[in-house]
Amino acid sequence: MEQNNNTPNEAPLIPESEMKLPEESLNGAPQKPVPKTHLFNPLLIVLLVVLLAILAAVIIWGEELIGMVWPQETVELQPLPEGEANNNEVREVEQWESEMDTMDLNEIDSEMSSIEAEIEAEATATSSTE
């Protein structure tokens, strides 16, 4: 077993003729050149243009349909008549406001608690009878 200590880290030299790929295929026939492919198929570009044209037509047609359904002019409503019914409603609202001002919130809270207790008592009574 011989060791070659002259050049242990040197890469082997390969001649240029061995680096060249063969020009013939395995059958012995010359290789056909690879056709240049497009990044995007021209058919896809045409399809994209057609789809954009269809989308634009749908948008324009949709705007016309919306214009037929919702007219552009505004409709003005006549003001409500000032009558007794309106005055009665105003008086009722004012009465409610005055009642709300005079109410005691603690009194309302105690009434709500008593109502809640009654509801719970009825619920337990009906659940125990079943």
C-alpha angles and dihedrals in degrees: 000000000000126000122210105216096166099091113001097161100042120110116234117258114242118192119238093243091063092048093058117096116236115262094216128069124235093275093056094251118121116260118256115240113255110248116240110253123211121238088232123026109243088229090061091052092051090047091051092051091049092049091050090051091051091048091051091049092050092050093050092045090047092054089053091050091050089050089055093049098042113037118219097227119083122237115230116214123214114247117256115261117257102235144139093281090060092047091050091052090050090051091050092051091048090049091052091049092052091048090051090051093052096044120106112227092209090056091052091048092052091049090051091049092052091049090050091050091051091051092049091048091052091047093052091045093053093044093051093050093053 
